Amino acid sequence: MDFTLPQDLVDYLAELDAFIEREIKPLQAQDDNERYFDHRREWARTDFDNGGLPRPEWEELLKEAKRRADRAGHFRFSLPREFGGRDGGNLWMAVIREHFASKGLGLHNDLQNEHSIVGNFPFIVMLRDFGTQAQKEKFINGSLEFRYRITFGLTEPNHGSDATHMETRAVPETRNGVAGWRIDGEKMWTTGMHVATHCSVFARTSGKDGDARGITAFLVPTDTPGVKVEEYLWTFNMPTDHPRVSFTDVWVPQEAMFGSEGAGLALAQAFVHENRIRQAASSLGAATYCVNESVRYARERKPFGKALAENQAIQFPLVELATQCEMLRLLIRKTAWEMDQMPHPEVEKKLSDKVSMCNYWANRLVCEAADRAMQVHGGIGYSRHKPFEHIYRHHRRYRITEGSEEIQMRKVAGFLFGFMGPNKR
């Protein structure tokens, strides 16, 4: 067994670090862009007089960082070569995401809104595997060039983790001689709707409540009559781009259907494992950052004439967190490597429990690490002059989104007790 990272991966991390020093850090330093990352960050990013939405100049800065990364050949790294990527696998992406997050806050990687100079593109691969030829030609390059943005309309006000009981309905309807579908319903947490050109709306088209089949996805232009943002929900970590959206007598033509009729949930879940392992790696990286910063501060801070680091009350909680980081790192990398060894459909059957272990534990760990970092740093740790409160508020959401930790623990239990997975009885 060899736990050494491949040399070409180590070399690529160095290449990314050099790019950050050369292109991204100077961009962050110019025009007071530092305000988006220092103690002013929440206020600089948020237009509190406009529903709490992200400020346009903040989002434009993120786009410029992505453009520079794209020109340098990094932004599309995880995509297939046919879309300008490098076929970046799960192991490489997990290591890169952990590496970035362990650097702390910065323009290179700000996961409050899933920004990174090495992008994650679930919709691009979904379009490749489920889209029609016309949808591929329109949306794949259009999304990569920022001409189109597709948001995700799955969760509903009364239905979160269980999408099979969604109340949004789509029925066949012909208008002006054109066959299509009428959609009525409501969605929650439709992130990015303020700048989206299209919403991937999931609606029941057949079957009964509770059935996995019978739910269909549609690519609905956001300017379609009947599409309305009802409110933007203010959250623990601002700004917000998470609205409640209503769809009233919304009509789309047949070609707006995304994937096969009745198989929408399979589309929605197709790449959940890749997202979860990468997000787990990001949480691990942020947790490691919190531990390392706490150790550094404890060695420097000298109340009552001696360093904080000499106190076991400071040492032992950080020892436990550091130990958990080491163990989790091995599980994440082992699981990501195993994912790369098999076709994607096999991951759901053989590794879904391991992906869930990585994700729910990483999200819990980073919250504990951020909380401990605040405690070690004392008053300054509680202030916004340190990043720990921001890390906590951001990563706390992942214990709910991407599949709540209870849902993921249920998946692990299903594999463990033989209700699902390779040991199903």
TAWO-V149700 format. One record per residue. N is the residue number from 1. SS is DSSP state (A for helix, B for strand, O for the rest). PHI is phi in degrees with one decimal (* if undefined). Layout:
# TAWO-V149700
{{N | SS | PHI} {N | SS | PHI}}
This chain:
# TAWO-V149700
{{1 | O | *} {2 | O | -129.8} {3 | O | -96.5} {4 | O | -72.7} {5 | O | -67.0} {6 | O | -55.1} {7 | A | -61.8} {8 | A | -68.6} {9 | A | -71.8} {10 | A | -59.7} {11 | A | -64.5} {12 | A | -69.9} {13 | A | -59.6} {14 | A | -64.9} {15 | A | -63.3} {16 | A | -65.6} {17 | A | -60.7} {18 | A | -64.8} {19 | A | -64.4} {20 | A | -61.5} {21 | A | -64.5} {22 | A | -81.9} {23 | A | -115.3} {24 | A | -88.1} {25 | A | -62.4} {26 | A | -61.9} {27 | A | -65.3} {28 | A | -65.6} {29 | A | -81.9} {30 | A | -85.6} {31 | A | 54.1} {32 | A | 55.7} {33 | A | -64.8} {34 | A | -61.1} {35 | A | -61.8} {36 | A | -80.1} {37 | O | -127.3} {38 | O | -89.0} {39 | O | -63.1} {40 | O | -90.3} {41 | A | -53.7} {42 | A | -63.2} {43 | A | -73.7} {44 | A | -68.0} {45 | A | -81.6} {46 | B | -108.7} {47 | B | -93.3} {48 | O | -66.6} {49 | O | -88.6} {50 | O | -128.4} {51 | O | 75.6} {52 | O | 80.2} {53 | B | -71.0} {54 | B | -63.5} {55 | O | -68.7} {56 | A | -57.5} {57 | A | -68.4} {58 | A | -67.4} {59 | A | -69.1} {60 | A | -67.1} {61 | A | -62.7} {62 | A | -62.4} {63 | A | -63.1} {64 | A | -64.1} {65 | A | -61.4} {66 | A | -65.8} {67 | A | -60.4} {68 | A | -64.0} {69 | A | -66.0} {70 | A | -67.4} {71 | A | -62.6} {72 | O | -84.1} {73 | O | 87.2} {74 | O | -102.3} {75 | O | -58.8} {76 | O | -94.9} {77 | O | -47.1} {78 | O | -77.0} {79 | O | -80.1} {80 | O | -60.0} {81 | A | -61.2} {82 | A | -64.0} {83 | A | -110.1} {84 | O | 88.4} {85 | O | -94.0} {86 | O | -122.8} {87 | O | 57.2} {88 | O | -60.2} {89 | O | -85.9} {90 | A | -67.5} {91 | A | -63.0} {92 | A | -60.7} {93 | A | -65.6} {94 | A | -64.3} {95 | A | -66.4} {96 | A | -63.4} {97 | A | -65.3} {98 | A | -65.0} {99 | A | -58.3} {100 | A | -63.6} {101 | A | -66.3} {102 | O | -71.2} {103 | O | -81.8} {104 | O | 90.7} {105 | O | -71.5} {106 | O | 174.5} {107 | O | -67.6} {108 | O | -68.3} {109 | B | -166.9} {110 | B | -127.7} {111 | A | -82.0} {112 | A | -57.8} {113 | A | -129.6} {114 | O | 63.4} {115 | B | -81.8} {116 | B | -161.1} {117 | O | -73.2} {118 | O | -112.6} {119 | O | -78.3} {120 | O | -119.7} {121 | O | -129.3} {122 | A | -60.0} {123 | A | -69.6} {124 | A | -62.5} {125 | A | -70.5} {126 | A | -62.2} {127 | A | -63.3} {128 | A | -60.2} {129 | A | -90.7} {130 | A | -123.7} {131 | O | -78.2} {132 | O | -73.6} {133 | A | -60.0} {134 | A | -64.9} {135 | A | -64.8} {136 | A | -61.9} {137 | A | -63.9} {138 | A | -81.9} {139 | A | -95.8} {140 | A | -66.9} {141 | A | -68.4} {142 | A | -61.5} {143 | A | -70.6} {144 | A | -67.0} {145 | O | -97.5} {146 | O | 66.2} {147 | O | -83.7} {148 | O | -129.3} {149 | O | -138.3} {150 | B | -106.2} {151 | B | -102.2} {152 | B | -117.7} {153 | B | -113.0} {154 | O | -115.8} {155 | O | -66.4} {156 | B | -125.8} {157 | O | -54.8} {158 | O | -104.8} {159 | B | -145.4} {160 | O | -100.5} {161 | O | -65.3} {162 | O | -98.9} {163 | A | -80.2} {164 | A | -71.5} {165 | A | -104.8} {166 | O | -58.5} {167 | O | -98.5} {168 | O | -64.9} {169 | B | -123.6} {170 | B | -129.0} {171 | B | -127.2} {172 | B | -61.4} {173 | B | -156.0} {174 | B | -98.8} {175 | B | -127.8} {176 | O | 53.8} {177 | O | 77.7} {178 | B | -111.6} {179 | B | -72.5} {180 | B | -167.8} {181 | B | -137.7} {182 | B | -101.4} {183 | B | -115.9} {184 | B | -136.4} {185 | B | 161.9} {186 | B | -149.1} {187 | B | -127.5} {188 | O | -119.3} {189 | O | 55.0} {190 | O | -83.4} {191 | O | -60.0} {192 | O | 87.9} {193 | O | -62.1} {194 | O | -67.1} {195 | O | -123.8} {196 | O | -72.3} {197 | O | -93.7} {198 | B | -143.1} {199 | B | -121.9} {200 | B | -82.6} {201 | B | -95.8} {202 | B | -101.4} {203 | B | -143.1} {204 | B | -77.2} {205 | O | -114.1} {206 | O | -163.6} {207 | O | 77.1} {208 | O | -122.1} {209 | O | -53.1} {210 | O | 99.2} {211 | O | -75.0} {212 | O | -73.2} {213 | O | -86.2} {214 | O | 102.3} {215 | B | -105.7} {216 | B | -124.4} {217 | B | -99.8} {218 | B | -134.6} {219 | B | -91.5} {220 | B | -103.4} {221 | B | -58.2} {222 | O | -71.4} {223 | O | -94.5} {224 | O | -66.3} {225 | O | -54.9} {226 | O | 100.8} {227 | B | -88.2} {228 | B | -140.6} {229 | B | -79.2} {230 | B | -79.8} {231 | B | -168.6} {232 | B | -101.7} {233 | O | -85.2} {234 | O | -70.7} {235 | O | -123.6} {236 | O | -55.8} {237 | O | -120.9} {238 | O | -98.9} {239 | O | -79.1} {240 | O | -113.4} {241 | O | -132.0} {242 | O | -116.0} {243 | B | -98.4} {244 | B | -98.4} {245 | B | -123.4} {246 | B | -105.9} {247 | B | -126.0} {248 | B | -121.3} {249 | B | 53.1} {250 | B | -85.3} {251 | B | -114.3} {252 | B | -133.1} {253 | B | -73.4} {254 | A | -56.1} {255 | A | -70.5} {256 | A | -78.9} {257 | B | -63.0} {258 | B | -112.1} {259 | O | 85.0} {260 | O | -81.2} {261 | O | -63.2} {262 | O | 85.9} {263 | B | -112.5} {264 | A | -65.7} {265 | A | -66.1} {266 | A | -62.5} {267 | A | -65.7} {268 | A | -63.6} {269 | O | -98.9} {270 | O | -61.1} {271 | O | -123.7} {272 | A | -64.7} {273 | A | -69.1} {274 | A | -61.3} {275 | A | -62.9} {276 | A | -69.1} {277 | A | -70.3} {278 | A | -71.4} {279 | A | -69.5} {280 | A | -61.4} {281 | A | -64.0} {282 | A | -64.7} {283 | A | -64.2} {284 | A | -61.3} {285 | A | -60.8} {286 | A | -66.3} {287 | A | -63.7} {288 | A | -61.4} {289 | A | -59.1} {290 | A | -61.5} {291 | A | -65.6} {292 | A | -63.0} {293 | A | -66.1} {294 | A | -68.4} {295 | A | -63.1} {296 | A | -60.6} {297 | A | -65.2} {298 | A | -64.7} {299 | A | -76.1} {300 | A | -90.5} {301 | O | -76.9} {302 | O | -130.2} {303 | A | -73.9} {304 | A | 56.0} {305 | A | 87.2} {306 | O | -141.8} {307 | O | -64.9} {308 | A | -53.8} {309 | A | -62.5} {310 | A | -80.4} {311 | O | -91.4} {312 | A | -64.5} {313 | A | -64.0} {314 | A | -87.4} {315 | A | -64.7} {316 | A | -64.0} {317 | A | -61.4} {318 | A | -72.3} {319 | A | -60.7} {320 | A | -63.9} {321 | A | -66.5} {322 | A | -63.1} {323 | A | -64.5} {324 | A | -63.8} {325 | A | -61.0} {326 | A | -62.6} {327 | A | -66.9} {328 | A | -66.5} {329 | A | -58.2} {330 | A | -64.4} {331 | A | -66.2} {332 | A | -62.0} {333 | A | -70.0} {334 | A | -63.5} {335 | A | -65.5} {336 | A | -62.0} {337 | A | -63.1} {338 | A | -64.0} {339 | A | -60.9} {340 | A | -72.8} {341 | O | -91.8} {342 | O | -140.2} {343 | O | -60.3} {344 | A | -54.6} {345 | A | -58.6} {346 | A | -73.2} {347 | A | -60.3} {348 | A | -60.0} {349 | A | -80.0} {350 | A | -113.4} {351 | O | -126.0} {352 | A | -58.5} {353 | A | -68.0} {354 | A | -67.5} {355 | A | -62.0} {356 | A | -64.8} {357 | A | -55.8} {358 | A | -58.2} {359 | A | -71.8} {360 | A | -68.8} {361 | A | -73.8} {362 | A | -63.3} {363 | A | -69.1} {364 | A | -71.5} {365 | A | -63.5} {366 | A | -66.1} {367 | A | -66.3} {368 | A | -65.8} {369 | A | -67.8} {370 | A | -65.4} {371 | A | -63.5} {372 | A | -67.0} {373 | A | -62.5} {374 | A | -59.5} {375 | A | -66.0} {376 | A | -63.9} {377 | A | -79.6} {378 | O | 67.5} {379 | A | -59.0} {380 | A | -67.8} {381 | A | -70.4} {382 | A | -77.4} {383 | O | -75.5} {384 | O | -82.8} {385 | O | -78.5} {386 | O | -116.3} {387 | O | -84.5} {388 | A | -67.5} {389 | A | -64.5} {390 | A | -67.5} {391 | A | -60.8} {392 | A | -61.8} {393 | A | -65.3} {394 | A | -71.5} {395 | A | -73.9} {396 | A | -60.8} {397 | A | -66.4} {398 | A | -73.2} {399 | A | -77.5} {400 | O | -118.4} {401 | O | -82.1} {402 | O | 59.0} {403 | O | 94.7} {404 | O | -59.1} {405 | A | -63.4} {406 | A | -67.1} {407 | A | -64.0} {408 | A | -70.7} {409 | A | -66.0} {410 | A | -64.2} {411 | A | -62.1} {412 | A | -61.0} {413 | A | -62.6} {414 | A | -60.3} {415 | A | -69.9} {416 | A | -64.4} {417 | O | -98.5} {418 | O | 81.6} {419 | O | -81.6} {420 | O | -156.6} {421 | O | 83.2} {422 | O | -65.7} {423 | O | -101.1} {424 | O | -61.4} {425 | O | -90.0}}
